[in-house]
Amino acid sequence: MAIIKQYLKSKPECKVTFNVPAKEASSVAVSGDFNSWKKTELKKLKNGIFKGQLNLPIDKAYEFRYLVDGEWVNETEADRFNWSDFAAAENSVLEV
């Protein structure tokens, strides 16, 4: 998995690209603080990678997870991880 951060010069935002390799999966979504934990579906590319972009305000940390065919999965390359009592699991943390 990989996250690409591109800071915008024109406004205080960061374009975040989520890349999730999941050739066998039929659907992948990202959910987190940045979208009120609602699913944002990622698009499956021909190479089996699911990809999506979001512009997020900078100087914040966001907790998130991927939903791969109904299973919650963390980003292996997250900036850090944070325990969630609600989920009884660690969430990935994205710092922008």
C-alpha positions in Angstrom: 0.0 0.0 0.0 1.1 3.5 -0.5 0.0 7.1 0.2 1.3 10.0 -1.9 1.1 13.5 -0.5 1.2 16.5 -2.8 1.0 19.9 -1.0 -0.8 22.5 -3.0 0.9 25.9 -3.3 -2.3 27.8 -4.1 -4.2 26.8 -0.9 -3.6 25.2 2.5 -4.5 21.7 1.3 -2.7 18.5 0.5 -3.8 16.2 -2.3 -3.6 12.7 -0.9 -3.6 9.7 -3.2 -4.5 6.3 -1.7 -3.1 3.3 -3.5 -4.3 -0.2 -2.3 -3.0 -3.3 -4.2 -5.9 -5.8 -4.0 -6.1 -7.7 -7.3 -8.5 -10.3 -5.9 -10.8 -7.7 -4.2 -14.0 -6.5 -5.8 -14.3 -3.2 -3.8 -12.0 -1.0 -1.7 -13.1 2.1 0.2 -11.3 4.5 2.5 -13.1 5.8 5.7 -11.8 8.2 8.3 -12.0 11.5 10.2 -11.8 13.3 6.9 -15.1 12.0 5.6 -17.0 11.4 8.8 -16.2 7.7 8.5 -18.4 7.3 5.5 -17.0 5.1 2.7 -15.2 6.8 -0.2 -14.9 4.2 -2.9 -11.6 3.8 -4.7 -11.4 3.0 -8.4 -9.9 -0.3 -9.5 -7.2 0.0 -12.1 -6.3 -2.7 -14.7 -3.1 -3.6 -12.7 -5.3 -4.5 -9.7 -4.5 -1.4 -7.6 -7.4 0.6 -6.2 -6.7 4.3 -6.3 -8.4 7.5 -5.1 -7.6 11.1 -4.2 -8.8 13.5 -1.6 -7.8 17.1 -0.9 -7.4 17.5 2.9 -6.7 20.6 5.0 -3.1 20.7 6.2 -1.7 20.8 9.7 -3.9 18.0 10.9 -3.8 14.3 11.7 -6.5 12.0 10.4 -7.4 8.6 11.5 -8.6 6.2 8.8 -8.8 2.6 7.6 -9.5 0.8 4.3 -12.6 -1.4 3.8 -11.5 -4.2 1.5 -14.5 -6.5 0.6 -16.1 -5.8 3.9 -12.9 -6.3 6.0 -11.2 -3.4 7.8 -7.5 -3.0 6.9 -4.8 -0.6 8.0 -2.4 1.3 5.8 1.0 -0.4 6.3 2.8 2.8 5.5 0.8 5.0 7.7 2.5 7.9 9.5 1.6 6.2 12.8 -1.2 4.2 14.4 -3.7 5.1 17.1 -5.7 2.8 19.3 -9.5 3.2 18.9 -11.7 2.0 21.8 -14.7 2.3 19.5 -13.3 -0.1 16.9 -11.3 -2.1 19.5 -8.4 -1.9 17.1 -5.7 0.4 15.8 -6.5 3.0 13.2 -4.0 4.2 10.6 -3.0 7.9 11.1 -2.3 10.3 8.2 -0.5 13.5 9.1 -0.6 16.3 6.6 
